[in-house]
Amino acid sequence: MGTTYYVILAFLGAALVVLVALWIYAQRLKAQYEQAPPVVTGVRVRIDLKPGHAAPLREISREPILLKQGDEGVRVQIEHRPMLPLMAFLGQDVSAAFTEAAGLVSKEWGPRWVALISVDEDGATIAQRLG
């Protein structure tokens, strides 16, 4: 019984050491993945909207349009008007354009961002990250 007891005790001790090492490694890996990438403000990207989606954005405002995506969803601010949820534009032509623009910006910058969306004279849509 003495030898078997020591073998089992040694195996359990080694298993405990391996489990602690794996736990420490997992904690370090988790901390690395949870670190948010640095937000670079002022970055401008061209987003390619479907044909016909840039025109409603240009018609609704000649000024850049503020889009913000966070926990509450996508919110829109046009000129000096109050910020509204994207749902306020349902049933309008501009709703599809905002939805597509928000999707393309999310694809570029992830789930949380603030951006100015502007449409040039030639129909090119530019997103500039603010946060």
TITORSE-632481 format. One record per residue (C-alpha): residue number from 1; residue in three letters; chain; x, y, z. Coordinates in steps of 0.05 Angstrom, whole numbers, plus 5000, padded with zeros to 4 digits. Layout:
kese, vovex, filum, X, Y, Z
NUM, ALA, A, X, Y, Z
...
# end
This chain:
kese, vovex, filum, X, Y, Z
1, MET, A, 5000, 5000, 5000
2, GLY, A, 5058, 5047, 5013
3, THR, A, 5084, 5049, 4942
4, THR, A, 5015, 5057, 4910
5, TYR, A, 4999, 5113, 4958
6, TYR, A, 5061, 5151, 4939
7, VAL, A, 5049, 5141, 4864
8, ILE, A, 4978, 5168, 4870
9, LEU, A, 5002, 5226, 4913
10, ALA, A, 5057, 5243, 4862
11, PHE, A, 5007, 5239, 4804
12, LEU, A, 4958, 5285, 4840
13, GLY, A, 5013, 5334, 4856
14, ALA, A, 5037, 5336, 4784
15, ALA, A, 4965, 5344, 4759
16, LEU, A, 4956, 5403, 4807
17, VAL, A, 5019, 5436, 4782
18, VAL, A, 4997, 5427, 4709
19, LEU, A, 4928, 5455, 4724
20, VAL, A, 4957, 5517, 4759
21, ALA, A, 5004, 5528, 4700
22, LEU, A, 4947, 5522, 4651
23, TRP, A, 4904, 5570, 4692
24, ILE, A, 4960, 5622, 4693
25, TYR, A, 4970, 5615, 4618
26, ALA, A, 4895, 5622, 4605
27, GLN, A, 4891, 5685, 4648
28, ARG, A, 4948, 5717, 4609
29, LEU, A, 4917, 5697, 4543
30, LYS, A, 4849, 5725, 4565
31, ALA, A, 4880, 5791, 4586
32, GLN, A, 4915, 5796, 4519
33, TYR, A, 4851, 5785, 4479
34, GLU, A, 4809, 5831, 4523
35, GLN, A, 4855, 5890, 4512
36, ALA, A, 4818, 5938, 4466
37, PRO, A, 4858, 5958, 4405
38, PRO, A, 4878, 6030, 4405
39, VAL, A, 4826, 6075, 4374
40, VAL, A, 4856, 6119, 4321
41, THR, A, 4813, 6180, 4311
42, GLY, A, 4813, 6219, 4246
43, VAL, A, 4822, 6157, 4203
44, ARG, A, 4784, 6164, 4138
45, VAL, A, 4760, 6106, 4096
46, ARG, A, 4719, 6102, 4033
47, ILE, A, 4657, 6059, 4041
48, ASP, A, 4624, 6033, 3978
49, LEU, A, 4549, 6039, 3985
50, LYS, A, 4502, 6004, 3937
51, PRO, A, 4480, 6045, 3877
52, GLY, A, 4426, 6093, 3897
53, HIS, A, 4443, 6095, 3971
54, ALA, A, 4491, 6153, 3969
55, ALA, A, 4440, 6200, 3937
56, PRO, A, 4390, 6199, 3996
57, LEU, A, 4447, 6214, 4044
58, ARG, A, 4469, 6273, 4001
59, GLU, A, 4397, 6298, 3996
60, ILE, A, 4384, 6295, 4071
61, SER, A, 4445, 6339, 4087
62, ARG, A, 4502, 6371, 4051
63, GLU, A, 4540, 6371, 4117
64, PRO, A, 4572, 6307, 4145
65, ILE, A, 4524, 6262, 4183
66, LEU, A, 4544, 6236, 4252
67, LEU, A, 4533, 6162, 4263
68, LYS, A, 4547, 6130, 4330
69, GLN, A, 4543, 6056, 4346
70, GLY, A, 4545, 6031, 4417
71, ASP, A, 4506, 5987, 4465
72, GLU, A, 4441, 6023, 4448
73, GLY, A, 4449, 6011, 4373
74, VAL, A, 4461, 6061, 4317
75, ARG, A, 4443, 6134, 4329
76, VAL, A, 4443, 6189, 4276
77, GLN, A, 4452, 6263, 4282
78, ILE, A, 4438, 6307, 4221
79, GLU, A, 4465, 6378, 4224
80, HIS, A, 4445, 6411, 4290
81, ARG, A, 4384, 6368, 4303
82, PRO, A, 4382, 6321, 4363
83, MET, A, 4411, 6252, 4357
84, LEU, A, 4359, 6200, 4338
85, PRO, A, 4359, 6124, 4337
86, LEU, A, 4364, 6092, 4268
87, MET, A, 4294, 6065, 4278
88, ALA, A, 4267, 6137, 4271
89, PHE, A, 4282, 6134, 4197
90, LEU, A, 4246, 6068, 4181
91, GLY, A, 4203, 6071, 4119
92, GLN, A, 4246, 6124, 4087
93, ASP, A, 4296, 6116, 4030
94, VAL, A, 4351, 6141, 4075
95, SER, A, 4340, 6085, 4126
96, ALA, A, 4371, 6033, 4080
97, ALA, A, 4430, 6079, 4066
98, PHE, A, 4442, 6090, 4140
99, THR, A, 4437, 6016, 4155
100, GLU, A, 4485, 5998, 4100
101, ALA, A, 4534, 6053, 4119
102, ALA, A, 4532, 6030, 4193
103, GLY, A, 4545, 5958, 4172
104, LEU, A, 4604, 5977, 4129
105, VAL, A, 4634, 6021, 4183
106, SER, A, 4624, 5965, 4235
107, LYS, A, 4659, 5918, 4189
108, GLU, A, 4717, 5967, 4185
109, TRP, A, 4721, 5989, 4259
110, GLY, A, 4684, 5938, 4301
111, PRO, A, 4622, 5942, 4344
112, ARG, A, 4633, 6010, 4378
113, TRP, A, 4650, 6074, 4340
114, VAL, A, 4631, 6146, 4325
115, ALA, A, 4640, 6170, 4253
116, LEU, A, 4623, 6226, 4206
117, ILE, A, 4594, 6203, 4140
118, SER, A, 4599, 6250, 4081
119, VAL, A, 4581, 6242, 4008
120, ASP, A, 4623, 6278, 3956
121, GLU, A, 4596, 6311, 3893
122, ASP, A, 4615, 6249, 3853
123, GLY, A, 4578, 6203, 3901
124, ALA, A, 4638, 6176, 3939
125, THR, A, 4621, 6162, 4011
126, ILE, A, 4674, 6175, 4063
127, ALA, A, 4673, 6154, 4136
128, GLN, A, 4718, 6191, 4186
129, ARG, A, 4726, 6160, 4254
130, LEU, A, 4718, 6206, 4314
131, GLY, A, 4720, 6155, 4369
# end
